[in-house]
Amino acid sequence: MRTILHLDLDAFYCSVEERRDPTLRGKAFAVGGSPDGRGVVASCSYEARRFGVRSAMPMGRARGLCPDLLCLPTDFDAYRKASEEVMARVRAVTPWVEQISVDEAFLDVSELGEPGRLIARRLQYEILNDLGLSCSLGIATNKLVAKIATDVGKMRVGTGASPQAICEAPPGGEAAFLDPLPADALWGVGPRTAERLAELGMRTIGDIARWPEADMRRRFGKHGDFLSQHARGIDDRPIVTERDAKSMSKETTFAKDVTEGETLRQTLRGQVRQVCAHLKKDGVCGGTVKIKIRWSDFTTLTRQFSIPHPTDQESVVLPLALKLLEQTWPDGRPVRLLGVGVGSLEVPQQLNLWDMRPAEEAAKAKKVDATLSALRARFGEAALRRADDLLDTSFQDSEE
């Protein structure tokens, strides 16, 4: 029987801002982009949430809901430093720590011989009193239920105050703990899946758990198996203490929504060029190519292709990325964000060419890519461009 803690720093960016400027405490404020442009809310104080302000909301809309909202720019260096302070405290409790984001982590405290709630309370106290940051924790026998327990604890506190919640799912009672919760509280249930489940009469996690597994598999494929297992509180995933980079990507948020296909294709070409340059620099190749598109209403789609042999070649990645764009983007639909990524990274054991092409063509394409890379490295990115790479656009870049 394992004891897993899930730690989530409450309104983390805002907590860091309050720590260095105590006059912000008790005020409605948000951290993110400018309300006069295309900025969005990265984090908001609990006082701002009383007005309906939420993360990922356009900052202009947030200001409309809360006219007195203070808007602060992000300071990612400060957030990373604060995160490192917290994770150092966490790793002092146990070496079995899996950090999943700047403000979240799983801890396996099974071997400490203490009740999970006692460990959680002590850790929460230290982070608040020593570091000035609020956090909430979930306790369960596995990662899935521990994460949901954190969410449940926060919901019980309500909006308008920093939750500082601790919630435990009792060992052996995982299914009963999950039973009354809404279906979309379960990992893997997004809006579309929730809609399909509701059409079948499954509105709670308990409804999913009671549905025949074979029928879930028939309707949802392999994903149906995961839903059935997770709805019963079953999750045997271990704590992963180290992670290798699994993908490399580049995203562009446009200053204005883009509806022209050539602008999107041009943006994609530049992104692919940069991603492949990073792959070569790090000496890795990727086995999947994916694109990410966000519409003007903030709906986000990702689509990907698998590559027969891992590659770092622009001549391989670009046609697949353009094909994904063609299949995913309806002509004329406004696009807010476009990104491309190469995943399933590995260190090549030998030359990685896409062998679906004739060997002579593959070798020629590799030579062209090598020549382009060498010229750009010597004379700069603008020194040499492909014939179809001539359209200039104005956008803001962000890297993952």
C-alpha positions in Angstrom: 0.0 0.0 0.0 1.6 3.2 -1.2 1.2 6.7 0.3 1.4 9.3 -2.5 1.1 13.1 -1.9 0.2 15.5 -4.7 1.4 19.1 -4.0 0.0 22.1 -5.8 1.1 25.6 -5.1 -1.9 27.9 -4.8 -2.1 30.7 -7.4 1.6 30.3 -7.6 2.6 33.3 -9.8 0.4 35.6 -7.7 1.8 34.2 -4.4 5.4 35.0 -5.6 4.3 38.5 -6.5 2.7 39.0 -3.1 5.8 37.6 -1.3 8.0 40.4 -2.8 5.3 43.1 -2.6 3.1 42.5 0.5 0.8 45.4 -0.5 -0.8 43.2 -3.1 -2.3 40.9 -0.4 -6.0 41.2 -0.3 -6.2 42.9 -3.7 -7.7 41.7 -7.0 -4.8 41.4 -9.4 -3.7 39.2 -12.3 -0.3 38.2 -13.8 0.0 37.9 -17.6 -0.1 39.9 -20.8 -1.2 43.5 -21.3 -5.0 44.1 -21.3 -4.5 46.5 -24.3 -3.2 43.7 -26.5 -3.6 40.0 -27.0 -2.4 39.2 -23.4 -4.1 36.4 -21.4 -4.3 35.8 -17.6 -1.5 33.4 -16.5 -2.6 33.5 -12.9 -5.0 35.6 -10.8 -5.4 36.3 -7.1 -8.3 34.6 -5.2 -9.8 38.1 -4.7 -9.9 38.5 -8.5 -11.6 35.1 -8.8 -14.6 36.4 -6.9 -15.3 38.5 -10.0 -15.1 35.6 -12.4 -11.5 36.2 -13.5 -9.8 32.9 -14.5 -6.5 31.7 -15.9 -6.2 31.6 -19.7 -8.9 34.3 -20.0 -8.1 37.3 -22.2 -6.7 40.1 -19.9 -9.0 42.6 -21.6 -12.1 40.5 -20.6 -10.7 40.1 -17.1 -10.4 43.8 -16.8 -14.1 44.1 -18.0 -15.2 41.7 -15.2 -13.1 43.5 -12.6 -12.5 47.2 -13.6 -10.1 47.7 -10.6 -8.0 44.7 -11.6 -4.3 45.3 -11.3 -2.4 43.7 -14.2 1.2 42.7 -13.6 3.7 41.4 -16.2 5.1 37.9 -15.7 8.5 37.3 -14.2 9.4 33.7 -15.1 12.9 34.0 -13.6 11.4 34.8 -10.2 8.8 32.0 -10.5 11.5 29.4 -11.4 13.6 30.5 -8.5 10.7 30.2 -6.1 9.8 26.8 -7.5 13.4 25.6 -6.9 13.1 26.7 -3.3 9.9 24.7 -2.8 11.2 21.6 -4.6 14.3 21.7 -2.4 12.0 21.5 0.7 10.0 18.7 -1.0 13.1 16.7 -1.7 14.3 17.1 1.9 11.2 15.0 2.8 11.8 12.2 0.4 14.0 11.6 -2.7 11.0 10.0 -4.4 9.7 13.2 -6.0 8.2 13.7 -9.5 8.0 17.3 -10.5 5.3 17.7 -13.2 5.4 21.5 -13.6 6.8 24.6 -12.0 4.1 24.5 -9.3 3.2 20.8 -9.0 4.8 17.6 -7.8 4.1 14.0 -6.6 5.9 12.6 -3.5 6.0 8.9 -2.6 6.3 8.9 1.3 5.4 5.3 1.8 8.7 4.4 3.4 8.6 7.2 6.0 6.4 5.3 8.4 4.1 8.3 9.2 0.5 9.0 8.3 0.3 10.9 5.0 -1.9 13.7 6.5 0.8 14.4 9.2 3.5 14.7 6.5 1.3 16.9 4.4 0.5 19.3 7.2 4.1 19.6 8.2 5.2 20.3 4.6 2.4 22.8 4.1 3.4 24.6 7.3 7.1 24.8 6.3 6.3 26.1 2.8 4.0 28.8 4.1 6.0 30.0 7.1 9.5 29.6 5.7 8.9 30.5 2.0 5.7 32.6 2.2 3.9 30.5 -0.3 0.5 28.7 0.0 0.0 25.1 -1.2 -2.6 22.4 -1.2 -2.1 18.7 -1.0 -3.9 15.5 -1.9 -3.2 12.2 -0.3 -4.0 8.8 -1.7 -2.5 5.4 -2.6 -1.8 6.4 -6.2 -1.0 9.5 -8.4 -4.4 9.7 -10.1 -6.5 9.8 -6.9 -4.0 12.1 -5.1 -4.2 14.7 -7.9 -8.0 14.5 -7.8 -8.0 14.8 -4.0 -6.1 18.1 -4.3 -8.8 19.4 -6.6 -11.5 18.3 -4.3 -9.9 19.9 -1.3 -9.6 23.2 -3.2 -13.2 23.0 -4.3 -14.4 22.5 -0.7 -12.7 25.7 0.4 -14.4 27.7 -2.4 -13.5 30.8 -4.3 -12.2 34.0 -2.7 -9.6 32.7 -0.4 -6.3 30.9 -0.7 -7.3 27.3 0.0 -4.3 25.8 1.9 -6.3 22.6 1.6 -5.5 19.0 2.5 -7.7 16.2 1.3 -7.2 12.5 1.7 -8.8 9.6 -0.1 -8.8 6.7 2.4 -6.9 3.6 1.4 -9.3 1.0 0.0 -11.9 3.7 -0.6 -10.6 5.2 -3.8 -13.7 4.2 -5.9 -16.1 5.5 -3.3 -14.2 8.7 -3.1 -14.4 9.2 -6.8 -17.9 8.0 -7.3 -19.9 11.2 -6.9 -17.5 13.5 -8.7 -18.4 14.8 -12.2 -17.0 12.8 -15.1 -14.8 15.6 -16.3 -12.9 15.5 -13.0 -11.2 12.3 -14.2 -7.9 12.5 -16.1 -8.5 11.9 -19.8 -12.0 13.3 -19.9 -12.0 16.5 -21.9 -15.0 18.5 -23.2 -15.6 16.2 -26.2 -15.3 12.9 -24.2 -17.5 14.4 -21.4 -20.1 15.1 -24.0 -20.0 11.6 -25.4 -20.2 10.1 -21.9 -23.2 12.3 -21.1 -25.0 11.2 -24.2 -24.7 7.6 -22.8 -25.9 8.7 -19.4 -22.4 8.8 -17.7 -22.2 12.0 -15.8 -20.2 11.0 -12.8 -17.0 9.0 -12.3 -19.1 6.4 -10.6 -21.3 6.1 -13.8 -18.1 5.3 -15.7 -16.9 2.8 -13.2 -20.2 0.9 -13.4 -20.4 0.8 -17.2 -19.3 -2.5 -18.7 -15.6 -2.4 -19.6 -16.0 -4.3 -22.8 -18.5 -1.7 -24.1 -16.2 1.2 -23.0 -13.5 -0.5 -25.0 -15.8 -0.9 -28.0 -16.9 2.7 -27.9 -13.6 4.5 -26.9 -10.9 2.0 -27.9 -7.8 1.8 -25.7 -8.8 5.0 -24.1 -12.0 3.3 -22.8 -9.8 0.8 -20.9 -8.0 3.7 -19.2 -11.3 5.4 -18.3 -12.7 2.2 -16.8 -9.6 1.6 -14.7 -9.2 5.2 -13.6 -12.9 5.5 -12.7 -12.3 2.6 -10.2 -9.4 4.4 -8.7 -6.8 2.1 -10.2 -3.4 3.6 -11.1 -0.1 1.8 -10.7 2.1 4.4 -12.3 5.4 4.8 -10.4 7.0 8.1 -9.3 9.4 9.1 -12.0 12.2 11.0 -10.4 14.0 12.0 -13.7 12.6 12.9 -17.1 14.3 13.0 -20.4 13.1 15.6 -22.9 10.4 13.9 -24.9 9.8 16.6 -27.5 11.1 19.9 -28.9 8.6 22.5 -30.2 8.1 26.1 -31.2 4.9 28.1 -31.0 3.8 31.5 -32.3 1.0 33.6 -30.9 -0.1 36.0 -33.5 -0.6 39.7 -32.8 -3.9 39.4 -34.7 -5.9 36.3 -35.7 -4.6 34.9 -39.0 -6.9 33.7 -41.7 -4.5 33.5 -44.6 -3.1 30.1 -45.5 0.2 31.4 -46.8 0.9 33.2 -43.6 0.3 30.0 -41.6 2.5 28.0 -43.9 5.3 30.6 -43.8 5.1 30.6 -40.0 5.2 26.8 -40.0 8.3 26.8 -42.2 10.2 29.1 -39.8 9.2 27.0 -36.8 10.3 23.8 -38.4 13.6 25.4 -39.4 14.3 26.4 -35.7 13.1 23.1 -34.2 15.3 21.1 -36.6 18.3 23.3 -35.8 17.8 22.6 -32.1 17.5 18.9 -32.8 20.9 18.9 -34.6 22.4 21.0 -31.9 21.3 18.6 -29.2 22.2 15.5 -31.3 18.8 13.9 -31.2 16.2 12.8 -33.7 12.4 12.6 -33.4 9.9 9.9 -34.3 6.8 12.0 -34.4 5.8 15.4 -36.0 2.9 17.3 -34.5 1.2 20.7 -34.9 -0.8 22.7 -32.4 -3.6 25.1 -33.4 -5.6 27.4 -31.2 -8.7 29.0 -32.7 -9.8 32.6 -31.8 -12.2 31.1 -29.1 -9.2 29.5 -27.4 -10.2 25.9 -28.5 -6.9 24.1 -29.0 -6.2 21.1 -31.3 -3.1 18.9 -31.7 -2.5 16.4 -34.5 0.5 14.3 -35.2 2.1 11.8 -37.7 4.6 9.1 -36.9 7.8 8.9 -38.9 9.1 5.4 -39.9 12.7 6.4 -38.9 13.6 9.2 -36.4 14.9 12.3 -38.1 16.4 15.8 -37.5 15.9 16.8 -41.2 13.9 19.8 -42.2 13.1 18.2 -45.5 11.3 15.4 -43.7 9.6 17.3 -40.9 8.3 20.2 -43.1 6.1 18.3 -45.6 4.5 16.4 -42.7 3.8 19.6 -40.7 2.3 21.2 -43.8 0.2 18.1 -44.4 -1.1 18.2 -40.9 -2.0 21.9 -41.3 -3.8 21.1 -44.5 -5.8 18.4 -42.8 -6.6 20.3 -39.6 -7.2 23.9 -40.6 -10.5 24.8 -42.4 -9.7 27.6 -45.0 -10.4 31.0 -43.5 -10.9 30.0 -39.9 -9.1 32.5 -37.6 -6.0 31.1 -35.9 -4.7 32.6 -32.7 -1.7 30.3 -32.2 0.2 27.9 -34.3 3.0 25.5 -33.2 5.0 22.6 -34.5 6.9 20.0 -32.5 9.0 16.9 -33.0 8.6 14.2 -30.3 9.7 10.7 -29.3 13.3 12.0 -29.2 16.2 9.6 -29.2 20.0 9.7 -29.8 20.5 8.2 -33.2 22.7 5.1 -33.5 23.3 5.7 -37.2 22.3 8.0 -39.9 18.5 8.4 -39.7 16.9 8.9 -43.2 13.3 8.5 -44.1 13.7 5.3 -46.1 10.3 5.5 -47.7 12.1 7.7 -50.3 14.7 6.3 -52.7 18.2 6.3 -51.1 19.6 8.7 -53.7 16.8 11.2 -53.0 17.1 10.9 -49.2 20.9 11.4 -49.4 20.4 14.5 -51.6 17.9 16.0 -49.2 20.2 15.4 -46.3 23.0 17.1 -48.2 20.8 20.1 -48.9 19.7 20.4 -45.3 23.4 20.2 -44.2 24.4 23.0 -46.6 21.5 25.2 -45.5 22.4 24.7 -41.9 26.1 25.5 -42.5 25.3 28.7 -44.4 22.8 29.9 -41.8 25.3 29.2 -39.0 28.0 31.2 -40.8 26.0 34.1 -42.3 22.8 34.2 -40.2 19.2 33.0 -40.5 18.3 35.5 -43.3 21.3 34.7 -45.5 19.6 31.9 -47.4 15.9 31.1 -47.8 13.9 28.6 -49.7 12.0 29.9 -52.7 8.6 29.4 -51.0 9.9 31.1 -47.8 9.5 34.7 -48.8 6.4 36.0 -47.0 7.1 38.2 -44.0 4.8 38.2 -41.0 4.6 39.9 -37.7 4.2 37.7 -34.6 5.3 37.0 -31.1 7.3 33.9 -30.4 7.4 31.5 -27.4 9.5 28.4 -27.0 8.7 25.2 -25.1 
